[in-house]
C-alpha cells in the first residue's frame, strides 16, 4: 500500500545485492515521525519523502540502499493481535507458545458482518500458518462467533444524505451514557438490527433512577448473612440470579435487562408495601441488582454500590451464591370456575388435598354468590390447580 499508516516492509533495496532482509537486531521497523510529511495520496508512498528514514546502508555489502517505502495492510497486525495479548510486554517474541497453549483459542468473537468477513479470513490464514510452524496447537482462532446488528433510523441505515442521522454525542448529552448503553442492550437480541425510532432512552433513564432510589432507600447495615431476611424477597432475588446468569451467558442481554427490571419492581414493592427498607433481604436484592446493572450502566451501579456502603468497584464484586432451597416452589395459584367461568383464585400450598381445595372453593364468597339459588350437580377438583363447579 502507498500509505503512511501500515506495517513497514522489512526489506532493503540495494542496487548491488537486490532485496535484502532487515537484520534481526533492527526489527521491528518503525515508522518515522510524520511531522512535515505530505500524507496526501499521490500514487507513491509518502514514506518515500522521509529521506532520513528511507536512505540506509545495505546490511549485506554496506553500500547505499533504500528501505521499502510501501507498507503492508493493517490486517497484517490485526490478524494476530489476540495472540499478542498473551505476552503484551515481551520484546523478545510476539507471544509465548506456552501461554497460547494455556489460553487460546479465543472463546468468543464479536464483530459486525462487514468487518468480520475479511478479518476472519485473514486471522484464520495466519493461525493456520502458525499451526504449521508449530507455534500454536490449534487451527481455528475463534471458538464462537456473534455478529451484532446495526442501529438504524426509520428503517434505514443512518446517513446525512437521507437526513436520518442521530448524533450519539447529542443523545449522550440529553440522556447520559448509562441510559444509552442500557437502551441498546434492551432493544433486542444483539444479533438483530434495532431502529432508534422505536426505542426510548428516556424510559431507560427513568428505570435507572428507580433502581438508584432502591439503593438509597435501603436502611440496613452491610452484612454477609442474609438468611434472616424475608423469604419472599430473597426468593425473588435468587430467582433473578439464576435467570440473569442464563440470559447473559446466552448473549440475551435484553432478557437480562428485563430480569433486572422485574427484580427492581419486586424490591420497590417490598420497600413500599411489604417488609420495608430495614429488612436485610431488601439489601441483598439491592446489592445483586447493582452488580447486574454494572454490566450495562457502570456509573449508576457504582453510585448504588457506594450508597449501599461498599468501597469501589462494584464490577469486581462477584454475584452471591444461589440458595437452591429458595428456588423450590412451595405454593401455587388455584382457580375456581363455575359453569366454565372464572369466579375466584387464591394461593394454596402445593400439598393441599382435593378435599381441602374443594372446601376452600365452596367457602369462597364469590363462589357462594354465583351458585346462590342453584343446584350444584358436579364438582371436579384437580389439586392444587383447579376446582370446576357445575350447576343447574
C-alpha positions as CSV (number, residue, x, y, z in Angstrom):
1,X,0.0,0.0,0.0
2,X,1.2,3.6,-0.7
3,X,0.1,4.8,2.7
4,X,1.9,6.1,5.7
5,X,-0.1,4.1,8.2
6,X,0.6,0.4,8.0
7,X,3.2,-2.1,8.8
8,X,6.6,-1.2,7.3
9,X,8.0,-3.9,5.0
10,X,11.3,-5.1,6.5
11,X,13.2,-5.2,3.2
12,X,16.1,-3.0,2.0
13,X,16.7,-2.5,-1.7
14,X,20.3,-2.5,-2.8
15,X,21.4,-1.9,-6.5
16,X,24.2,-4.5,-6.0
17,X,22.6,-7.1,-3.7
18,X,18.9,-6.7,-4.6
19,X,16.3,-7.2,-1.9
20,X,17.9,-7.8,1.4
21,X,16.0,-8.5,4.7
22,X,16.5,-6.1,7.5
23,X,18.8,-7.5,10.2
24,X,17.1,-9.3,13.1
25,X,18.6,-6.9,15.6
26,X,16.9,-4.0,13.8
27,X,13.4,-5.4,14.0
28,X,10.7,-4.2,14.2
29,X,11.0,-1.5,11.6
30,X,9.1,1.5,13.0
31,X,7.5,4.4,11.1
32,X,9.3,7.8,11.0
33,X,7.8,10.9,12.6
34,X,5.0,12.1,10.3
35,X,5.7,15.7,11.0
36,X,6.5,17.6,7.8
37,X,5.5,14.7,5.6
38,X,2.9,15.2,2.8
39,X,0.5,12.4,3.6
40,X,-1.9,13.1,0.7
41,X,-2.3,10.2,-1.8
42,X,-0.2,10.9,-5.0
43,X,0.3,7.4,-6.3
44,X,3.6,6.9,-4.4
45,X,4.1,6.3,-0.8
46,X,4.6,9.3,1.4
47,X,7.4,7.4,3.2
48,X,9.4,8.0,0.0
49,X,9.8,11.6,1.1
50,X,11.2,10.7,4.6
51,X,14.9,10.8,3.4
52,X,16.5,10.3,6.8
53,X,14.4,7.1,7.3
54,X,14.5,5.9,3.7
55,X,18.2,6.0,3.0
56,X,20.2,3.4,4.8
57,X,23.2,1.1,4.4
58,X,22.8,-2.3,2.9
59,X,23.0,-5.0,5.6
60,X,24.9,-7.2,3.2
61,X,27.5,-5.1,1.4
62,X,27.4,-1.8,3.4
63,X,26.7,0.3,0.3
64,X,24.0,2.9,-0.2
65,X,20.5,1.4,-0.2
66,X,16.9,2.3,0.4
67,X,14.1,0.9,2.6
68,X,10.9,-0.3,1.0
69,X,8.6,2.7,1.2
70,X,5.4,0.8,0.8
71,X,3.5,-0.6,3.8
72,X,1.5,-3.7,4.4
73,X,-2.2,-3.6,5.0
74,X,-3.2,-3.2,8.7
75,X,-4.7,-6.7,8.6
76,X,-1.0,-7.9,9.0
77,X,-1.3,-6.7,12.6
78,X,-5.0,-7.2,13.3
79,X,-4.8,-10.9,12.1
80,X,-2.9,-12.0,15.2
81,X,-3.4,-9.2,17.8
82,X,-5.4,-11.6,20.1
83,X,-2.2,-13.6,20.5
84,X,-0.2,-10.6,21.4
85,X,-2.4,-10.1,24.4
86,X,-0.8,-13.2,25.9
87,X,2.7,-11.5,26.0
88,X,2.0,-7.8,25.6
89,X,5.2,-6.6,27.2
90,X,7.7,-9.0,25.6
91,X,10.4,-7.5,23.4
92,X,11.8,-10.9,22.6
93,X,8.9,-12.7,20.9
94,X,5.4,-11.9,19.6
95,X,3.8,-14.3,22.0
96,X,4.7,-17.2,24.3
97,X,3.6,-20.5,22.7
98,X,3.2,-22.0,26.2
99,X,0.7,-19.2,27.0
100,X,-1.1,-19.8,23.8
101,X,-1.5,-23.4,24.7
102,X,-2.9,-22.4,28.0
103,X,-5.3,-19.6,27.0
104,X,-6.1,-19.9,23.3
105,X,-8.1,-20.1,21.1
106,X,-10.4,-17.2,21.7
107,X,-13.7,-18.3,23.3
108,X,-15.9,-15.6,21.8
109,X,-15.5,-13.3,18.8
110,X,-17.9,-10.4,18.4
111,X,-17.9,-8.3,15.3
112,X,-20.1,-6.7,12.6
113,X,-20.7,-8.7,9.5
114,X,-18.8,-6.4,7.1
115,X,-15.8,-6.3,9.4
116,X,-15.8,-9.9,10.4
117,X,-15.9,-11.4,6.9
118,X,-12.4,-10.3,5.9
119,X,-10.9,-10.3,9.3
120,X,-11.9,-13.8,10.0
121,X,-10.3,-14.9,6.7
122,X,-7.0,-13.2,7.5
123,X,-7.0,-14.4,11.1
124,X,-7.7,-18.0,10.1
125,X,-4.9,-17.8,7.5
126,X,-2.4,-16.5,10.0
127,X,-3.4,-19.1,12.6
128,X,-3.1,-22.0,10.2
129,X,0.4,-20.9,9.2
130,X,1.4,-20.5,12.9
131,X,0.0,-24.0,13.5
132,X,2.0,-25.4,10.6
133,X,5.3,-24.0,12.0
134,X,4.4,-25.3,15.5
135,X,3.7,-22.1,17.4
136,X,0.1,-22.9,18.3
137,X,-1.7,-26.2,18.8
138,X,-5.0,-25.2,17.1
139,X,-6.0,-24.3,13.6
140,X,-9.1,-22.2,14.2
141,X,-8.5,-18.9,16.1
142,X,-12.1,-18.4,17.4
143,X,-14.4,-20.9,19.0
144,X,-17.7,-18.9,18.8
145,X,-18.9,-16.0,16.6
146,X,-21.5,-13.4,17.3
147,X,-22.3,-10.8,14.5
148,X,-24.0,-7.8,16.1
149,X,-26.7,-5.9,14.3
150,X,-26.8,-2.3,13.2
151,X,-28.6,0.7,14.6
152,X,-31.0,2.1,12.0
153,X,-33.3,5.1,11.9
154,X,-36.7,4.9,10.5
155,X,-35.9,1.5,8.8
156,X,-32.7,2.7,7.1
157,X,-29.0,2.9,7.8
158,X,-28.2,6.4,9.1
159,X,-26.7,8.8,6.7
160,X,-26.5,12.6,6.1
161,X,-28.0,12.3,2.7
162,X,-31.1,10.5,4.0
163,X,-31.4,13.1,6.7
164,X,-31.9,10.4,9.3
165,X,-28.7,10.8,11.2
166,X,-28.9,10.5,15.0
167,X,-25.8,12.1,16.7
168,X,-24.6,9.9,19.5
169,X,-23.0,12.9,21.3
170,X,-26.4,14.7,21.4
171,X,-28.1,11.6,22.8
172,X,-25.4,11.2,25.5
173,X,-25.8,14.9,26.5
174,X,-29.6,14.5,26.8
175,X,-29.9,11.1,28.4
176,X,-26.4,10.1,29.8
177,X,-24.2,7.3,28.7
178,X,-25.7,4.7,31.1
179,X,-29.2,5.2,29.6
180,X,-27.9,5.0,26.1
181,X,-26.0,1.8,26.8
182,X,-29.0,0.2,28.6
183,X,-31.3,1.2,25.7
184,X,-29.2,-0.6,23.2
185,X,-28.9,-3.7,25.3
186,X,-32.6,-3.8,26.0
187,X,-33.7,-3.1,22.4
188,X,-33.5,-6.7,21.3
189,X,-31.1,-9.6,20.7
190,X,-27.6,-8.3,19.9
191,X,-27.5,-10.1,16.5
192,X,-30.6,-8.2,15.3
193,X,-30.8,-4.7,13.9
194,X,-32.5,-2.1,16.0
195,X,-34.4,1.0,14.9
196,X,-33.6,4.0,17.1
197,X,-37.0,5.4,16.3
198,X,-38.6,2.5,18.2
199,X,-36.6,2.8,21.4
200,X,-36.8,5.1,24.4
201,X,-33.6,6.3,26.1
202,X,-35.8,8.4,28.4
203,X,-37.5,5.3,29.7
204,X,-34.1,3.7,30.4
205,X,-33.1,6.8,32.3
206,X,-36.3,6.6,34.3
207,X,-35.7,2.9,35.2
208,X,-32.1,3.6,36.3
209,X,-33.4,6.4,38.6
210,X,-35.8,3.9,40.1
211,X,-33.1,1.3,40.7
212,X,-30.9,4.0,42.2
213,X,-33.7,5.0,44.6
214,X,-33.9,1.4,45.9
215,X,-30.2,1.5,46.9
216,X,-30.8,4.9,48.5
217,X,-33.8,3.6,50.5
218,X,-32.1,0.5,51.9
219,X,-31.9,1.1,55.7
220,X,-29.8,-1.8,57.0
221,X,-26.1,-2.3,57.6
222,X,-23.8,-4.3,55.1
223,X,-23.6,-8.0,56.1
224,X,-22.7,-11.3,54.6
225,X,-25.5,-13.1,56.3
226,X,-28.9,-12.6,54.6
227,X,-30.5,-15.8,55.8
228,X,-32.6,-13.9,58.4
229,X,-34.2,-11.8,55.6
230,X,-37.8,-12.1,54.3
231,X,-38.1,-15.4,52.4
232,X,-40.3,-13.9,49.7
233,X,-37.9,-11.1,48.9
234,X,-35.0,-13.5,49.0
235,X,-36.8,-15.9,46.7
236,X,-37.2,-13.1,44.1
237,X,-33.5,-12.2,44.3
238,X,-32.3,-15.8,43.9
239,X,-34.7,-16.5,41.0
240,X,-33.2,-13.3,39.4
241,X,-29.6,-14.6,39.9
242,X,-30.4,-17.8,38.1
243,X,-32.3,-16.1,35.2
244,X,-29.9,-13.3,34.8
245,X,-26.8,-15.6,34.6
246,X,-28.6,-17.8,32.0
247,X,-29.5,-14.8,29.9
248,X,-26.1,-13.2,29.9
249,X,-24.3,-16.4,29.1
250,X,-26.6,-16.9,26.2
251,X,-26.0,-13.3,25.0
252,X,-29.6,-12.5,25.6
253,X,-28.7,-9.1,27.1
254,X,-32.3,-7.7,26.6
255,X,-33.6,-10.6,28.7
256,X,-31.0,-9.9,31.3
257,X,-32.2,-6.2,31.5
258,X,-35.8,-7.4,31.7
259,X,-34.9,-9.7,34.7
260,X,-33.3,-6.6,36.4
261,X,-36.5,-4.7,35.9
262,X,-38.5,-7.5,37.4
263,X,-36.2,-7.5,40.5
264,X,-36.5,-3.7,40.7
265,X,-40.3,-4.0,40.8
266,X,-40.2,-6.7,43.5
267,X,-37.8,-4.6,45.7
268,X,-39.8,-1.5,45.3
269,X,-43.0,-3.3,46.3
270,X,-41.2,-4.8,49.3
271,X,-40.0,-1.4,50.4
272,X,-43.3,0.5,49.9
273,X,-45.9,-2.2,50.7
274,X,-44.1,-5.1,52.3
275,X,-41.3,-5.8,54.8
276,X,-39.8,-2.3,54.4
277,X,-36.3,-0.9,53.8
278,X,-34.9,-2.3,57.0
279,X,-35.3,-6.0,56.1
280,X,-31.9,-7.5,55.3
281,X,-33.4,-9.3,52.3
282,X,-34.0,-5.9,50.6
283,X,-30.3,-5.1,51.0
284,X,-29.4,-8.4,49.4
285,X,-31.6,-7.8,46.4
286,X,-30.3,-4.2,46.0
287,X,-26.7,-5.4,46.1
288,X,-27.3,-8.1,43.4
289,X,-29.2,-5.5,41.3
290,X,-26.2,-3.1,41.5
291,X,-23.9,-5.9,40.4
292,X,-26.1,-6.8,37.5
293,X,-26.5,-3.2,36.3
294,X,-22.7,-2.8,36.3
295,X,-22.7,-4.7,33.0
296,X,-24.9,-2.0,31.3
297,X,-24.8,1.1,33.5
298,X,-21.5,1.4,35.2
299,X,-21.9,4.9,36.6
300,X,-25.3,4.3,38.1
301,X,-24.4,0.9,39.5
302,X,-21.2,2.3,41.1
303,X,-23.2,5.1,42.8
304,X,-25.7,2.4,44.0
305,X,-22.8,0.3,45.4
306,X,-21.4,3.2,47.4
307,X,-24.9,4.2,48.6
308,X,-25.1,0.6,50.0
309,X,-21.9,1.2,52.0
310,X,-19.3,-0.6,49.9
311,X,-16.0,0.5,48.5
312,X,-15.4,0.6,44.7
313,X,-15.6,-1.1,42.5
314,X,-18.9,-3.0,42.0
315,X,-17.6,-4.5,38.8
316,X,-15.1,-6.5,41.0
317,X,-17.8,-7.9,43.3
318,X,-18.9,-11.4,42.5
319,X,-22.6,-12.4,42.4
320,X,-24.0,-14.1,45.5
321,X,-24.3,-17.9,45.7
322,X,-27.7,-19.1,44.7
323,X,-29.7,-20.8,47.6
324,X,-31.3,-23.7,45.8
325,X,-33.8,-24.2,48.6
326,X,-35.3,-20.8,47.7
327,X,-36.0,-21.9,44.1
328,X,-38.3,-24.7,45.2
329,X,-41.9,-23.8,44.7
330,X,-44.0,-24.2,47.9
331,X,-47.2,-22.7,46.7
332,X,-49.2,-22.1,43.5
333,X,-52.4,-20.3,42.4
334,X,-55.6,-22.3,42.3
335,X,-58.5,-21.2,40.2
336,X,-62.2,-21.8,40.7
337,X,-64.6,-22.0,37.8
338,X,-68.4,-22.1,38.0
339,X,-70.1,-23.3,34.8
340,X,-66.9,-22.7,32.9
341,X,-66.3,-19.1,34.1
342,X,-63.6,-17.9,36.4
343,X,-65.0,-16.9,39.7
344,X,-62.1,-16.8,42.2
345,X,-58.4,-17.7,42.6
346,X,-56.2,-18.0,45.6
347,X,-52.7,-19.1,46.5
348,X,-52.5,-22.5,48.1
349,X,-49.8,-24.9,49.3
350,X,-48.6,-27.5,46.8
351,X,-49.5,-30.2,49.3
352,X,-53.2,-29.3,49.6
353,X,-55.6,-32.2,49.1
354,X,-58.6,-32.4,46.8
355,X,-61.0,-32.3,49.8
356,X,-59.2,-29.2,51.3
357,X,-59.2,-27.4,48.0
358,X,-62.9,-28.1,47.4
359,X,-63.8,-26.9,50.8
360,X,-61.8,-23.7,50.3
361,X,-63.5,-23.1,46.9
362,X,-67.0,-23.7,48.3
363,X,-66.3,-21.3,51.1
364,X,-65.4,-18.5,48.7
365,X,-67.7,-15.5,48.9
366,X,-67.5,-15.0,45.1
367,X,-68.5,-18.7,44.5
368,X,-71.3,-18.5,47.0
369,X,-72.8,-15.5,45.3
370,X,-72.6,-17.3,41.9
371,X,-74.2,-20.6,43.0
372,X,-76.9,-19.0,45.2
373,X,-80.3,-20.4,44.3
374,X,-78.7,-23.1,42.0
375,X,-78.1,-26.8,42.4
376,X,-74.5,-28.0,42.4
377,X,-74.6,-31.1,40.2
378,X,-70.9,-31.8,39.9
379,X,-67.5,-30.7,41.3
380,X,-64.2,-31.6,39.7
381,X,-61.1,-31.0,41.7
382,X,-57.6,-31.2,40.4
383,X,-55.4,-30.1,43.4
384,X,-53.6,-27.9,43.6
385,X,-54.6,-26.1,40.5
386,X,-58.3,-26.3,39.7
387,X,-61.8,-26.5,41.0
388,X,-64.6,-26.7,38.5
389,X,-68.2,-26.5,39.7
390,X,-71.2,-27.3,37.5
391,X,-74.7,-26.1,38.4
392,X,-78.3,-26.2,37.1
